[in-house]
Amino acid sequence: MIDIEKLLPYLCKYDSCLQKADYEFTDAKEDEKGKCETIVIGHACNNHVTEVHKLLKEIYYGNKKSDSNKWCMG
């Protein structure tokens, strides 16, 4: 039997844009067992990539620098 699942498009999260997203933002996180996993933290259309990136950096890192050079240790 062939199953059918409806796919929901990811939408831009900048203000009230809500256009179909062209970009996905991810980050690395350690799970409870210490394994490294990739998590999706946001989406943006082509017109708002920079703005959403800045917003996500403020939300996840505040005033401190991103720990993008720090890898999961698991």
C-alpha positions in Angstrom: 0.0 0.0 0.0 1.2 3.5 -0.8 0.9 6.1 2.0 0.3 9.7 1.3 1.4 12.5 3.6 0.7 16.1 3.1 3.9 18.2 3.3 3.7 21.5 5.1 6.0 24.2 3.7 8.3 26.0 6.1 7.6 29.7 6.2 9.7 32.8 6.8 9.6 33.9 10.4 10.5 37.5 9.8 7.7 39.7 11.2 4.6 38.9 9.2 6.3 37.9 6.0 5.2 34.3 5.9 6.6 33.6 2.4 7.8 30.1 1.7 11.3 29.7 3.3 14.4 29.2 1.1 16.8 28.8 4.0 16.9 26.7 7.2 18.9 27.7 10.2 20.4 24.9 12.3 22.6 24.5 15.4 24.3 21.6 17.2 23.1 20.4 20.6 24.1 17.6 23.0 21.2 15.3 23.9 20.7 13.7 27.3 23.1 10.9 26.4 25.9 13.3 25.3 25.4 12.7 21.6 25.6 15.6 19.2 22.5 16.3 17.3 21.5 18.9 14.8 18.4 21.0 15.6 16.4 23.3 13.3 16.0 26.8 14.9 14.4 28.8 12.2 13.5 29.5 8.5 13.8 32.5 6.2 12.8 33.5 2.7 15.4 34.9 0.3 14.5 38.5 1.2 15.0 38.1 5.0 18.0 35.8 5.5 20.2 38.4 7.2 17.4 39.7 9.5 16.4 36.2 10.7 20.0 35.2 11.2 20.6 38.3 13.3 17.4 37.7 15.3 18.3 34.0 16.0 21.8 35.0 17.1 20.3 37.5 19.6 17.8 34.9 20.9 20.3 32.0 21.2 23.5 33.8 22.1 22.5 37.2 23.4 25.5 39.5 23.8 28.0 36.7 23.9 29.7 35.4 20.8 28.4 32.3 19.0 30.0 29.1 20.0 30.1 27.9 16.4 33.7 26.9 16.9 32.8 24.7 19.8 31.8 21.2 18.7 29.6 18.7 20.6 31.9 16.6 22.8 29.7 13.4 22.6 
